[in-house]
Amino acid sequence: MKKLLLILVFSILSFSTNAETRFGDMTEMRDERMRGKDGKWVRPHPGPFIWNGIEKEQGVFSWEETDKYVTYAQKHNQKTLATIWPHANWEQKSCKRRKASSPFGRKFTKYLSKPCSMDNYKIFLTKLVDRYDGDGKKRYARIN
C-alpha cells in the first residue's frame, strides 16, 4: 500500500511539473536556463516591466533592459504575459510613502505602495503600451 501511494504521488508530481499551461512558463530574464521555450507563452517575473527601472526619474525613460527582453522574446517566437509593476521610487517619495522589503531583492524598487499620482502612472503605462503593442499608433493618456 505504501509503495502504491509513493508511486501515485510521484506520478502526480511529475505530471504537474511537465504539464502545459495556458498561462505560460514563469521565467527569469537574468537566468539563461529560465528564459522560456521557443514558441511558448512566458511570464517574466519580476521581469523588466517595472516602472522604477524604466522611469528612474520623472520624465526620463530608459528602455534598454525592457527592449533586450522584448527582442529576446521576439527572436524566440515567445508571447509575453507581462506583470507591470506600478512602483517608482521618485514617485513614491513625492507623497512620503514608507519603504518596504521587496521579495525580489535589492534591485527592485524600495517602495511597494500604490501610485501617489494616477496621472503619472497613466503617462508611464501609455508610453509602455505604445512602445510594445506593435500597432504603430501613438496614444496619449487623457488625464482628467
Secondary structure, DSSP 8 states (H G I E B T S, - for coil): -HHHHHHHHHHHHHHHHH---TT-EEE-TT-GGGS--TTSEEEESS-S-BHHHH-SBTTB---HHHHHHHHHHHHTT-EE----B---HHHHHTTT------TT-TTS-S--S--S-HHHHHHHHHHHHHHHSSS---------
